[in-house]
Protein backbone atom coordinates (compact mmCIF):
# COMPACT_ATOMS: atom_id res chain seq x y z
CA UNK A 1 0.00 0.00 0.00
CA UNK A 2 2.82 2.43 0.78
CA UNK A 3 4.40 1.81 -2.60
CA UNK A 4 1.16 2.89 -4.30
CA UNK A 5 0.95 6.03 -2.17
CA UNK A 6 4.56 6.92 -2.91
CA UNK A 7 4.05 6.39 -6.63
CA UNK A 8 0.88 8.50 -6.52
CA UNK A 9 2.70 11.34 -4.74
CA UNK A 10 5.56 11.11 -7.22
CA UNK A 11 3.13 11.36 -10.13
CA UNK A 12 1.38 14.36 -8.59
CA UNK A 13 4.71 16.10 -7.94
CA UNK A 14 5.83 15.43 -11.50
CA UNK A 15 2.57 16.77 -12.92
CA UNK A 16 2.87 19.93 -10.81
CA UNK A 17 6.45 20.43 -11.93
CA UNK A 18 5.59 19.95 -15.60
CA UNK A 19 2.31 21.85 -15.81
CA UNK A 20 2.71 24.30 -12.91
CA UNK A 21 4.60 27.03 -14.75
CA UNK A 22 2.13 26.96 -17.63
CA UNK A 23 -0.81 27.22 -15.25
CA UNK A 24 0.77 30.17 -13.44
CA UNK A 25 1.57 31.90 -16.74
CA UNK A 26 -1.98 31.35 -17.97
CA UNK A 27 -3.46 32.76 -14.76
CA UNK A 28 -1.27 35.84 -15.04
CA UNK A 29 -2.38 36.38 -18.64
CA UNK A 30 -6.02 36.07 -17.65
CA UNK A 31 -5.57 38.52 -14.79
CA UNK A 32 -3.76 40.95 -17.06
CA UNK A 33 -6.54 40.73 -19.64
CA UNK A 34 -9.13 41.26 -16.93
CA UNK A 35 -7.35 44.34 -15.66
CA UNK A 36 -7.11 45.72 -19.20
CA UNK A 37 -10.80 45.14 -19.77
CA UNK A 38 -11.65 46.76 -16.44
CA UNK A 39 -9.49 49.82 -17.14
CA UNK A 40 -10.95 50.14 -20.62
CA UNK A 41 -14.48 50.04 -19.28
CA UNK A 42 -13.69 52.59 -16.60
CA UNK A 43 -11.98 55.04 -18.92
CA UNK A 44 -14.29 54.73 -21.91
CA UNK A 45 -17.51 54.56 -19.96
CA UNK A 46 -19.04 58.01 -19.80
CA UNK A 47 -17.30 61.17 -20.90
CA UNK A 48 -18.23 64.33 -19.05
CA UNK A 49 -20.42 66.76 -20.90
CA UNK A 50 -18.60 70.09 -20.85
CA UNK A 51 -21.65 72.06 -21.98
CA UNK A 52 -23.61 71.05 -18.92
CA UNK A 53 -20.68 72.04 -16.67
CA UNK A 54 -20.66 75.51 -18.19
CA UNK A 55 -24.40 75.83 -17.73
CA UNK A 56 -24.01 74.95 -14.05
CA UNK A 57 -21.35 77.66 -13.60
CA UNK A 58 -23.55 80.26 -15.29
CA UNK A 59 -26.64 79.39 -13.27
ZATORSE-959631 format. One record per residue (C-alpha): residue in one letter; x, y, z. Coordinates in pm, whole numbers, plus 50000, padded with zeros to 5 digits. Layout:
N
AXYZ/...
END
This chain:
59
X500005000050000/X502825024350078/X504405018149740/X501165028949570/X500955060349783/X504565069249709/X504055063949337/X500885085049348/X502705113449526/X505565111149278/X503135113648987/X501385143649141/X504715161049206/X505835154348850/X502575167748708/X502875199348919/X506455204348807/X505595199548440/X502315218548419/X502715243048709/X504605270348525/X502135269648237/X499195272248475/X500775301748656/X501575319048326/X498025313548203/X496545327648524/X498735358448496/X497625363848136/X493985360748235/X494435385248521/X496245409548294/X493465407348036/X490875412648307/X492655443448434/X492895457248080/X489205451448023/X488355467648356/X490515498248286/X489055501447938/X485525500448072/X486315525948340/X488025550448108/X485715547347809/X482495545648004/X480965580148020/X482705611747910/X481775643348095/X479585667647910/X481405700947915/X478355720647802/X476395710548108/X479325720448333/X479345755148181/X475605758348227/X475995749548595/X478655776648640/X476455802648471/X473365793948673/
END
